[in-house]
């Protein structure tokens, strides 16, 4: 077997591999036996059809391709070992000559594992940043952990809604006395102070008690996504 190596762009290398005709001929014989065991040929049991019949049934090209699949992986692995190439990509293979009785010639292009050369790293000085942690930082982190592990429980009877509380609401919105699309909710979850509703909506729920009914009056922002509601006064009941 003969191997030549050519360096290409982007760190790729192309190996041109030549395999002796004798090896190709052996692979063709093996390919015929493999195919004979895989295909059904009228008048013959699997694996019993003579080579000439197999070639006629599947075609010469199929036999040669099967032979290539037998020879190429071994040849490619041997070439990598000889050239000390450790590929990090799958080979891109291009067959140049594939004929019975002739040397097999094919090219394989891969990207080899790059060699890493360490620079002069000894004696380097790395500044150490001093980190100061305050009691406030600790409390803030503890509060974060508490929020993550916290569980929602029903508030006691008579409790009033406070900023930061989680609530569930039934509401229906009206503009000029008419209900509008998307303005109604049932058992809608809302955290007071999250600013996820129209400005002013959540503030007007502070102090409400469980089951209490309130009218909330707000004004849709001028930049509200629903253009038909932008800038209009609304009442939620």
N, C-alpha and C positions, 0 to 999 in steps of 0.2 A: 504494500500500500504506500502511496506517495501523497504527501500533504504539503501544500504551500499556503502561506498566510499573508494576507494583504490588509493593512490598516486602512480604515475608512473614516467617515465623518462621525461626530458625536461618540467617539470612543469605541465605535463598532469595529469588528474584525471579520474578514471573510476568509473562510478556509476553502480551498479547492482540493477535493479529495478524489484520488484515483484508486479504484479497486481492480485487481487483476481479473482478466476474463475468466480464469479458472474458477474463481470464487463466484462470479456471476452465474456461470453455468451450473454450479452446484445449487445455487439459490433458485434457479429456474426449475430444476428438478424438484426441489422441496416445495416450491410454489404450486406446481402441478398437483402434487400429492395433497397439499392443504386444500386446494380448490376442489379436488375430486371428493374430499370428505365433506365439503360444505354445500355443494350444489347437487341438484337432482338431475341426472342425465337419463333420459328414456332408454331402457334396455340394459341398464347397468345398476348394480347396487352401489351405494355411496362408498367411495374410496377404491372401487374396482375398475373404473373406466381407465383405459390406457391414455398416456399423455397426449397422443395425437387427437383423440376424441375430446379430451378436456380443453385443449387449445382451440379446437374448432367450435366447441360449445360456448366458452366464455370469451374467446377472442385473445389474440396474442398480446394485445396491450394490457389486458387485465392480468395475464400471467406475469408480464414484465413488471407491472406495478407491484404485484404481490412479492416478486423476487426482490424488488428494491426495498420493500418494507422489511424484508428479512436481513438484507445486507447493510442498509444504511445506518440503522441505530448502532450496530456493533462498530462499524467503521467510524462513525462520528464520535462515539465514546472513546475509542482508541486514539483518534486524532486529538481530542481534548487532552487526554493524558500525556501524549507525546509532546504537545505544544505547551503543556502546563497552563491550560485555559480553564477557568472556573466560570462558566456562563451564568448570567443572572437573568437572561431572557430566553424564551423559546427560540430555537433556530429557525431562520427563514431559509427554506431549502429551494434550490433551483437546479433541476436536472439538466445536464448538458448532453450526456451520451448514455443511453440505456438500450443496449442491444445484446442479444445472446451472441457469444463468441467474441465480444469486444470488451475492452476495459470500461468499467462504469466510471463516469466522471460527473460529479455534482458539487455545487457550492453551498455552503452553509454560513449564513451571516448571523452573528450573535454579539451581544454586549457582554464583555468579560467583567468579572468583579474587579473594581479598580484597586490599585495598590495605594495604601495610605502611608504617607511618610510624615512622621512627626517632626515638627519644627523644634526650635530650641526653647523648650518649655521650662527648663530648670532655672531656678533663680528668679522666676516671675513673682512680683509682689501684687497681691490682690487686696484692695482696700476692704476693710470690714465695716459694714454699716451698723451702727448701734441702733437698736430698736427699743423704743420706750413704750411700755404698755401701761396705760392708766387704769384706775378703778372704773372709770366710765367706759373704757373699751371692754373690760371684762363684763360689766353689767349688760352692755349692748349685745355681746356675743351670747350671754346666758339667756337674754330675752329672745334672741333668735332661736336658740334651742327649745325654749319653752313654747314658742309659737309653733315650731315644727311638731312637737310631741303633744301639743294641747288637743283636747277633745271638746266638741261642742255639747253643751248641756242646756236644757230648758231653764230659762230665768224663773225665779220664784214669782208667785202671783203678786201683782202690784209693783213689780220692778219697772223702772223707767229706762227708756232707751238712752244710751250714752254714746259719745263718740268712740268709735272702734268696735262697737257691738255688731254682732251678726244678727240679721233679722230676716224674716220671710214676710212678704207683702202680697196683698191682693189689691190691684189698682186698675183704674181705667182713666185714660186721659181725654180731655175735651178741649177743642179750640173753637171759640165763638159758639159754644153750646153744642157742638157736634163732635161725636167720637171720631178719632182718626186711626188709620191703619197703623198697627205696631204699637199702639199706646195702651195695651191691656196686658196684664200679667196675673198669674195665679200661683200662689206659693213661691213667689219670686225671691231668690236669695240675694241679699244686699248687705254689704258691710258699710256701716255708717262711717263717713270720712274717707272712703275709697275714691271718691270723686268719679265714680263710674256712671253716674246719672247726670242729668242736666244740672248746671250750677244752681245751687240754692235748694234743690230737692231734698238732699240728705239732711241739710241743716234744719229743715222744718220738721223732721221726724224726731229730733232730739227732745227728750222729755215725754214722749208718747208712752202709753202703757199697753200691755198685751190686750188685744181685742179692740183697742180704741180706734175710732174712725176720725180721720183728719182730711181736710182739704188742703192740698199743697198747690200754691200758685207760683209758677215759674215763667221765665221768658226764654224761648229757644234762642241760642246764639245765632248771630247773623251768618256764621260760617257753618251752620248745621248741615249735615250731609243730605237730609231730606229737604230739598229746596222749597217745597210747598209749606214747610213749617218754620223755616228760618226767619228769625226776628219776631215771631208771633207769641202772644201770651197764651198760656195753657193752664188748665186746672186739672189736677189729678185727684180722684176721689177714691 
